[in-house]
Amino acid sequence: MSWKVYLETSVVSYLTSRLSRDLIVASHQQITQDWWANHRERFELFVSQTVLEEAAVGDQESARQRLNAIENMPLLEITEEAVALAKDLVHIGPLPEKAEVDALHIAIAVTNRVDYLLTWNCKHLANAALRGRIEKVCRARGYDPVIICTPEELLED
């Protein structure tokens, strides 16, 4: 059985963007490219319509590269349950209103029962300070929480 991974838009952006001058961002880009080249085949990868919409925004050439990277990936369904869970993550959970799309990424992953949500968004998603509260809201709504992590954390040898 292969693990199911939901790719959040930041991973696709780091994969396809020009190498940053910021050393931390550049490191994350290199890790993402290594994960993509050497580890992604071990997982079943998914995106959502939300990822496609975010990937399509901005510079046309960059958007084309992002969309090309994920063009053949299956889409996870955005159900009423996902929308309701996303609202709970904002209104009773740990995420601020400005993170509604981030809450939707979590909810899509949770309601579609994927194993991992892969992201470089460490402010609202891969954030240890929020993890317990995100998981608490998911469990209170009857769902098993998804493991939210960065590509660096999802390396297998």
C-alpha positions in Angstrom: 0.0 0.0 0.0 1.3 3.4 -0.9 0.7 6.4 1.3 -1.6 9.1 0.0 -0.2 12.6 -0.1 -2.1 15.9 -0.8 0.2 18.5 -2.3 -0.5 22.0 -1.1 0.3 24.8 -3.5 3.5 25.9 -1.8 5.2 22.6 -2.6 4.4 23.0 -6.3 5.6 26.6 -6.2 8.9 25.7 -4.5 9.3 22.9 -7.1 9.0 25.1 -10.1 10.3 28.5 -9.1 13.6 30.1 -9.9 16.2 29.5 -7.2 15.8 32.2 -4.5 18.5 34.3 -3.1 17.1 33.8 0.3 19.2 30.9 1.7 16.3 29.3 3.7 13.9 29.5 0.7 16.6 28.2 -1.6 17.2 25.3 0.8 13.5 24.4 0.8 13.5 24.6 -3.0 16.4 22.1 -3.2 14.8 19.8 -0.7 11.5 19.9 -2.7 13.3 19.2 -5.9 15.2 16.3 -4.3 11.9 14.9 -2.9 10.2 15.2 -6.2 13.0 13.5 -8.1 13.8 10.8 -5.6 10.9 10.1 -3.3 7.5 11.1 -4.8 7.2 7.8 -6.7 6.7 6.0 -3.3 3.5 8.0 -2.7 0.1 8.4 -4.4 -0.1 12.1 -5.0 -3.2 14.3 -5.1 -4.2 17.9 -5.6 -7.5 19.7 -5.4 -9.3 22.3 -7.4 -8.1 24.8 -4.8 -4.5 23.9 -5.6 -5.2 24.3 -9.3 -6.7 27.7 -8.8 -3.8 28.9 -6.6 -1.2 27.5 -9.0 -2.8 29.4 -11.9 -2.4 32.8 -10.3 0.5 35.2 -11.0 3.0 35.3 -13.8 1.8 33.3 -16.8 5.0 31.4 -17.4 5.3 30.5 -13.7 1.7 29.5 -13.5 2.1 27.3 -16.6 5.1 25.5 -15.0 3.2 24.9 -11.8 0.2 23.6 -13.6 2.3 21.4 -15.8 3.9 19.8 -12.8 0.5 18.7 -11.4 -1.5 18.3 -14.6 -2.0 14.5 -14.4 -2.6 14.3 -10.7 -6.0 13.1 -9.5 -8.2 15.7 -7.8 -9.6 15.3 -4.3 -13.2 16.1 -3.9 -14.2 19.3 -2.1 -17.3 18.2 -0.3 -19.8 20.0 1.9 -18.2 18.2 4.8 -14.8 19.6 3.8 -16.2 23.1 3.6 -17.9 22.7 7.0 -14.7 21.4 8.6 -12.7 24.3 7.1 -15.2 26.7 8.7 -14.8 25.0 12.0 -11.0 25.2 11.8 -11.4 29.0 11.5 -14.3 29.8 13.7 -13.7 27.4 16.6 -10.2 26.3 15.8 -6.8 27.7 15.7 -6.7 29.3 12.3 -7.4 33.0 11.7 -10.0 34.2 9.1 -7.2 35.2 6.7 -6.2 31.5 6.6 -9.5 30.2 5.2 -7.8 28.7 2.2 -5.3 27.0 4.4 -8.2 25.6 6.5 -9.8 24.3 3.3 -6.5 22.5 2.4 -6.6 20.7 5.7 -10.3 19.9 5.5 -9.9 18.5 1.9 -7.1 16.3 3.0 -8.9 15.1 6.2 -12.3 14.4 4.6 -10.6 12.5 1.7 -8.7 10.5 4.2 -5.2 11.1 2.8 -2.2 10.2 5.0 -0.1 13.4 4.5 -0.7 17.0 3.6 2.6 18.2 2.2 3.4 21.9 2.5 6.0 24.6 3.1 3.4 26.8 4.7 4.8 26.7 8.3 2.7 29.7 9.5 -0.8 28.0 9.4 -0.2 24.4 8.3 3.1 22.7 9.2 3.1 24.5 12.6 3.8 22.5 15.8 2.1 25.2 17.9 -1.2 24.7 16.0 -1.0 21.0 15.3 -2.7 19.8 18.5 -5.6 22.3 18.1 -6.1 21.4 14.5 -6.2 17.7 15.4 -8.6 18.4 18.2 -11.1 20.1 15.9 -10.8 17.2 13.4 -11.4 14.6 16.0 -14.3 16.5 17.5 -16.0 16.4 14.1 -15.4 12.6 13.8 -12.3 12.7 11.5 -8.8 11.3 11.9 -6.4 14.2 11.4 -4.0 14.3 8.5 -0.3 14.4 9.2 0.8 17.9 8.0 4.5 18.0 7.1 7.2 19.5 4.8 9.0 17.5 2.1 12.0 17.4 4.4 9.9 15.5 6.9 8.6 13.0 4.3 11.8 11.5 3.2 12.2 7.7 3.2 15.5 5.8 2.6 
